[in-house]
Each structure stands twice: as C-alpha cells, then as structure tokens.
C-alpha cells in the first residue's frame, strides 16, 4: 500500500503529538491520561478515551503506528473514512472496557480474602507504592495492588481491531512476519495473535501487556465487519 490515506495519516499524527506532549510538558500527562482502575483515586472517566492515544515508550509507539501505517490504508479504502474511524475508535474503546471488566472480575475474587480496611488501603496507597518500586508485604494485598493500581495505555486495541478487520475482509492476503520473516495469510496471523493473547492473559504470562485489551479490540473489529457485511471482499 503506497498511498497513505487521510484518516490513517491523521491518527498517526495525533498519536505522535500525544507522545511528544508526554515527553515535553512539565507535568505528568501519562499519569493523568492513562486508564486507572475505576475505584482508584486516580481514575477519571475521560481516561477511557485518552488512554488509547498514550504510549509507554518509543518502541510501543513505533510498533502500533507501523502496524497502522501498513494495514490501515487497506481497511480505510475498503470501508471509507467514516467507517474506518468508527472501527478504529470503537475497537480501541471496547478494548479498554474489556480490560477494565477483567480487572473488575479479578478484583472481585479478592474481596473475600481481605478486610475492607485492607482493600481501602490498597486503593488509597497502592499506586504511590508502585511508582516508588515498592508493594505491600501481604502477598494478597500485593496481588490486588497490581490489579487496582496499574494503568493501561496504548493504541493496541484499535490496531488489533484494524488487524481483525483486515483479516475478515482479506483473509487470504499474505502478511510478512517480522520474526521469523516468512509470509502468512492474514486470517492465520490474526487468529494466532488472538489465541496467544488469550493464553497469555489467562496464564498470567508477559505481565504488563494488555492481553485482554488486544483480544477485545480484535473481537470488536471483527464484529464491525460482520455488522457492515464486509466479510471476504474480493
């Protein structure tokens, strides 16, 4: 895809500007705009949207924007600018909601294992402890703190939505893997990444990566294509 479509270009510019702002502004924009656990003191409703334009580091930004650059134009030309933007933002926001829902479920599993006072202590003091590289001595409180005091950010949910949409519309088009550098059909790549995300999320592998957000974004992207009746375009 040689022609960079307008919506993809604008989304890349917006994400880069947000990243530059986090590095240059004198206050902690990442802390403010990343999605906090809804019961934590740092949570703000607007984080559901702003978090999808934030990135942890330059590698995180580069991976998402390169994926958007290579796959996005195909999807935008197939759907049109309006539907493409709905797909991207809808998938990204649904990914945040899915990740938050999993956090709530995990949080509920700890309610009977800790006192109300301990839970409130985690919600009140846990974020600051993690920022200082510390955690609670009580192992149950420490595990709960990872759930309630962690933050999520990144455009990965939207990117996974684009990938799923691409695979649904062009299932047999081959994409090139980075490692190893071999071609693979889009449907197998998308399915493989979703399965890996589910296994990693359920098994607790690669902590710090929003596996359930990735899966949620992919599911949303696929459902958009089904709803718009755009499966298996020629």
C-alpha positions as CSV (number, residue, x, y, z in Angstrom):
1,X,0.0,0.0,0.0
2,X,1.9,3.1,-1.3
3,X,-0.8,5.7,-0.7
4,X,-1.3,6.8,2.9
5,X,-5.0,7.5,3.4
6,X,-6.1,10.7,5.2
7,X,-7.6,9.1,8.3
8,X,-4.6,6.9,8.9
9,X,-2.3,9.8,8.5
10,X,-4.2,12.0,10.9
11,X,-4.4,9.2,13.5
12,X,-0.6,8.7,13.3
13,X,0.0,12.4,13.7
14,X,-2.3,12.6,16.7
15,X,-0.6,9.7,18.5
16,X,2.8,11.1,17.8
17,X,1.7,14.5,19.2
18,X,0.3,12.9,22.3
19,X,3.6,11.1,22.8
20,X,5.7,14.3,22.3
21,X,3.5,16.1,24.8
22,X,4.1,13.5,27.4
23,X,7.8,14.0,27.0
24,X,8.0,17.7,26.7
25,X,5.3,19.1,29.1
26,X,6.4,19.8,32.6
27,X,3.6,17.8,34.2
28,X,2.8,14.0,34.1
29,X,0.4,13.8,31.3
30,X,0.8,10.0,31.1
31,X,-0.4,9.6,34.7
32,X,-3.4,11.8,34.0
33,X,-4.5,10.4,30.7
34,X,-3.7,6.6,31.2
35,X,-6.6,4.5,32.3
36,X,-6.7,3.8,36.0
37,X,-8.8,1.2,37.8
38,X,-12.2,2.8,38.2
39,X,-12.2,2.5,42.0
40,X,-8.7,4.0,42.3
41,X,-8.3,7.7,43.3
42,X,-6.5,8.5,40.0
43,X,-9.4,7.4,37.8
44,X,-11.2,9.9,35.6
45,X,-13.9,9.0,33.1
46,X,-12.2,10.7,30.2
47,X,-9.3,8.2,30.6
48,X,-11.3,5.6,28.7
49,X,-10.7,7.7,25.6
50,X,-7.4,9.5,26.3
51,X,-5.6,6.3,27.2
52,X,-5.9,5.0,23.6
53,X,-3.7,7.8,22.4
54,X,-1.0,7.3,25.0
55,X,2.1,5.1,24.8
56,X,4.6,3.8,27.3
57,X,7.8,4.4,25.2
58,X,9.0,4.9,21.7
59,X,9.1,1.2,20.9
60,X,5.4,0.9,21.9
61,X,4.5,3.9,19.8
62,X,6.6,2.7,16.8
63,X,5.1,-0.8,16.8
64,X,1.5,0.4,16.9
65,X,2.0,3.2,14.3
66,X,3.8,0.9,11.9
67,X,1.0,-1.6,12.1
68,X,-1.5,1.2,11.5
69,X,0.6,2.5,8.6
70,X,0.8,-0.8,6.8
71,X,-2.7,-2.2,7.4
72,X,-4.8,0.9,7.9
73,X,-4.9,2.2,4.3
74,X,-6.3,-1.2,3.0
75,X,-9.0,-1.1,5.6
76,X,-9.8,2.6,5.1
77,X,-10.1,2.2,1.3
78,X,-12.4,-0.8,1.8
79,X,-14.7,0.9,4.4
80,X,-14.4,4.6,3.7
81,X,-13.0,7.2,6.1
82,X,-16.1,7.5,8.4
83,X,-16.5,3.7,9.0
84,X,-12.7,3.3,9.4
85,X,-12.7,5.9,12.1
86,X,-15.6,4.3,13.8
87,X,-13.9,0.9,13.6
88,X,-10.6,2.2,15.0
89,X,-12.0,4.2,17.9
90,X,-14.8,1.7,18.6
91,X,-12.3,-1.2,18.8
92,X,-9.9,0.9,21.0
93,X,-12.5,1.9,23.4
94,X,-14.1,-1.6,23.6
95,X,-10.6,-2.9,24.3
96,X,-10.3,-0.5,27.3
97,X,-13.8,-1.6,28.5
98,X,-12.9,-5.3,28.1
99,X,-9.6,-4.9,30.0
100,X,-11.4,-3.0,32.8
101,X,-14.1,-5.7,33.0
102,X,-11.4,-8.4,33.5
103,X,-9.8,-6.2,36.2
104,X,-13.1,-5.9,38.0
105,X,-13.6,-9.7,37.9
106,X,-10.1,-10.2,39.3
107,X,-10.8,-7.5,41.9
108,X,-14.0,-9.3,43.0
109,X,-12.1,-12.5,43.6
110,X,-10.0,-10.8,46.3
111,X,-13.0,-9.2,48.2
112,X,-13.5,-12.3,50.5
113,X,-9.7,-12.7,51.1
114,X,-9.1,-9.2,52.6
115,X,-10.8,-7.0,55.1
116,X,-12.5,-3.8,54.0
117,X,-9.7,-1.8,55.6
118,X,-7.0,-3.6,53.7
119,X,-8.8,-3.1,50.4
120,X,-9.2,0.6,51.1
121,X,-5.5,0.8,52.0
122,X,-4.6,-0.7,48.7
123,X,-6.9,1.6,46.7
124,X,-5.6,4.6,48.6
125,X,-1.9,4.0,48.9
126,X,-1.1,1.3,46.3
127,X,-0.4,3.5,43.3
128,X,2.2,5.6,45.1
129,X,3.9,2.4,46.3
130,X,4.2,1.0,42.8
131,X,5.6,4.3,41.5
132,X,8.3,4.1,44.1
133,X,9.1,0.5,43.1
134,X,7.5,-0.9,46.3
135,X,4.5,-3.1,47.1
136,X,2.7,-4.4,50.2
137,X,4.3,-7.2,52.3
138,X,1.0,-9.1,52.4
139,X,1.1,-11.2,49.2
140,X,-2.7,-11.0,48.7
141,X,-2.6,-7.2,49.1
142,X,0.3,-7.1,46.7
143,X,-1.5,-9.0,44.0
144,X,-4.6,-6.9,44.4
145,X,-2.4,-3.8,44.1
146,X,-1.1,-4.9,40.7
147,X,-4.7,-5.1,39.6
148,X,-6.1,-1.9,41.1
149,X,-3.1,0.4,40.9
150,X,-1.8,-0.5,37.5
151,X,-2.6,1.7,34.4
152,X,-3.3,0.8,30.8
153,X,-2.5,2.8,27.8
154,X,-1.8,2.4,24.1
155,X,-3.5,2.2,20.7
156,X,-3.1,-1.6,20.5
157,X,-6.8,-2.2,20.9
158,X,-7.5,-0.1,17.8
159,X,-4.6,-1.7,15.9
160,X,-5.9,-5.2,16.8
161,X,-9.3,-4.1,15.6
162,X,-7.8,-3.0,12.3
163,X,-5.9,-6.3,12.0
164,X,-9.1,-8.3,12.6
165,X,-11.0,-6.2,10.1
166,X,-8.2,-6.7,7.6
167,X,-8.2,-10.5,8.1
168,X,-12.0,-10.6,7.9
169,X,-12.1,-8.7,4.6
170,X,-8.9,-10.1,3.0
171,X,-8.4,-13.5,4.8
172,X,-6.1,-15.0,2.2
173,X,-3.9,-11.9,1.6
174,X,-0.4,-12.7,2.9
175,X,1.4,-10.6,5.5
176,X,5.0,-10.8,6.4
177,X,6.0,-11.8,9.9
178,X,9.0,-10.0,11.4
179,X,10.4,-13.0,13.4
180,X,10.8,-15.2,11.5
181,X,10.5,-13.2,8.2
182,X,8.0,-15.5,6.5
183,X,4.7,-14.8,4.7
184,X,1.5,-15.9,6.4
185,X,-2.2,-15.5,5.5
186,X,-3.9,-12.7,7.3
187,X,-6.6,-15.0,8.8
188,X,-4.0,-17.2,10.4
189,X,-1.9,-14.3,11.7
190,X,-5.0,-12.6,13.3
191,X,-6.3,-15.9,14.8
192,X,-2.8,-16.8,16.1
193,X,-2.4,-13.4,17.8
194,X,-5.8,-13.7,19.4
195,X,-5.1,-17.2,20.7
196,X,-1.7,-16.1,22.0
197,X,-3.4,-13.1,23.8
198,X,-6.0,-15.3,25.4
199,X,-3.4,-17.9,26.6
200,X,-1.1,-15.2,27.9
201,X,-3.9,-13.3,29.6
202,X,-5.4,-16.4,31.3
203,X,-2.0,-17.8,32.2
204,X,-0.6,-14.6,33.5
205,X,2.3,-14.5,31.0
206,X,4.1,-11.3,30.0
207,X,2.6,-9.2,32.7
208,X,2.4,-5.5,31.9
209,X,0.9,-6.2,28.5
210,X,-2.8,-5.7,28.0
211,X,-3.6,-9.1,26.5
212,X,-7.3,-8.9,27.1
213,X,-7.4,-5.4,25.6
214,X,-5.8,-6.8,22.5
215,X,-8.4,-9.6,22.3
216,X,-11.2,-7.2,23.0
217,X,-10.1,-4.9,20.2
218,X,-9.8,-7.8,17.8
219,X,-13.3,-9.1,18.6
220,X,-14.8,-5.6,18.2
221,X,-13.0,-5.1,14.8
222,X,-14.4,-8.4,13.6
223,X,-17.9,-7.7,14.8
224,X,-17.9,-4.3,13.0
225,X,-17.0,-6.1,9.7
226,X,-19.8,-8.7,10.2
227,X,-22.3,-5.9,11.0
228,X,-21.3,-4.0,7.9
229,X,-21.5,-7.2,5.8
230,X,-17.9,-6.7,4.5
231,X,-16.6,-10.3,5.0
232,X,-14.3,-11.8,2.4
233,X,-14.1,-8.9,-0.1
234,X,-12.5,-9.7,-3.4
